[in-house]
């Protein structure tokens, strides 16, 4: 299955359960692997026949601007749902990473894979 990917997308998010996480947004890092809904783009060369990664990022920015998340798992699930529903991708892998939240680790986070059913 052919995919497009977005790596190390760094955005500000209101995420976390602890008091200090609720008073200021945090920088998170998102990695995506998005299955293409078909192969028409190879024949037409039209962006309308693929998934526009700029539009994907715009949808994620809009989500982060309007919602707060307690867990990275919930954020990853919402991103996966947007990509499956809004972009008609048959499969998506989403990784959401919080940077520098543990003294002994550079990154912590979650990776999920979802498919359209």
C-alpha positions in Angstrom: 0.0 0.0 0.0 1.4 3.4 -1.0 1.6 6.1 1.7 2.5 9.7 2.2 4.3 10.6 5.4 4.8 13.6 7.6 7.7 13.4 10.1 8.6 15.5 13.1 5.7 17.9 12.8 6.1 20.2 15.9 3.1 22.0 17.1 1.8 23.5 20.3 -0.9 21.6 22.2 -2.8 21.8 25.4 -2.1 18.3 26.6 -1.6 16.6 30.0 -3.2 15.7 33.2 -0.9 17.4 35.7 -1.5 21.0 37.0 1.7 22.4 35.4 0.6 20.9 32.0 -2.7 22.7 32.2 -1.3 26.2 32.5 0.7 26.4 29.3 0.8 24.6 26.0 3.5 22.1 25.2 5.4 21.4 22.1 4.5 18.0 20.7 5.9 16.1 17.8 3.7 14.2 15.4 4.7 11.6 12.8 2.1 10.3 10.3 2.0 7.6 7.7 -1.1 7.9 5.6 -2.2 5.2 3.1 -3.3 6.7 -0.2 -7.0 6.0 -1.0 -6.1 4.8 -4.5 -3.6 5.1 -7.3 -5.3 7.6 -9.6 -2.7 10.2 -8.8 -0.1 8.3 -10.7 -2.1 8.6 -13.9 -3.5 12.2 -13.4 -0.7 14.0 -11.5 -3.5 16.0 -9.7 -3.4 16.8 -6.0 -7.1 16.2 -6.0 -6.4 12.5 -6.5 -4.1 12.2 -3.5 -4.0 13.4 0.1 -2.7 17.0 0.4 -0.3 16.9 3.4 -0.7 20.7 3.8 -4.4 20.3 4.3 -3.8 17.4 6.8 -1.6 19.7 8.8 -4.2 22.4 8.7 -6.8 20.0 10.1 -4.5 19.0 12.9 -3.7 22.7 13.7 -7.4 23.4 13.9 -8.0 20.4 16.2 -5.2 21.6 18.5 -6.5 25.1 18.6 -10.0 24.1 19.7 -9.4 21.1 22.1 -7.4 20.2 25.1 -6.3 16.6 25.7 -5.5 14.8 28.9 -3.6 11.9 27.2 -1.5 11.6 24.1 -3.5 8.5 23.4 -6.7 10.5 23.0 -5.0 13.0 20.7 -3.5 10.2 18.5 -7.0 8.6 18.2 -8.6 12.0 17.2 -5.9 12.6 14.6 -6.4 9.1 13.2 -10.1 9.6 13.0 -9.8 12.8 11.1 -7.5 11.2 8.5 -9.7 8.2 8.0 -12.9 10.2 7.8 -12.0 13.5 6.2 -9.3 12.2 3.8 -10.7 8.7 3.1 -7.4 7.0 3.8 -7.8 3.3 4.3 -5.1 3.2 7.0 -3.1 5.5 9.1 -0.2 5.3 11.6 0.0 8.2 14.1 2.7 8.9 16.6 2.4 11.6 19.2 5.4 12.5 21.3 5.8 14.8 24.3 9.3 16.3 24.4 11.3 16.5 27.6 8.6 15.6 30.1 10.7 13.0 31.9 14.1 13.8 33.3 15.7 10.5 32.0 14.0 10.4 28.6 14.1 12.9 25.7 10.7 11.7 24.4 7.6 9.8 25.5 4.5 9.2 23.6 2.2 6.7 21.8 2.0 5.2 18.3 -1.3 3.8 17.0 -2.4 2.3 13.7 -6.0 2.5 12.6 -7.9 1.3 9.5 -11.3 2.2 8.0 -13.9 -0.5 8.8 
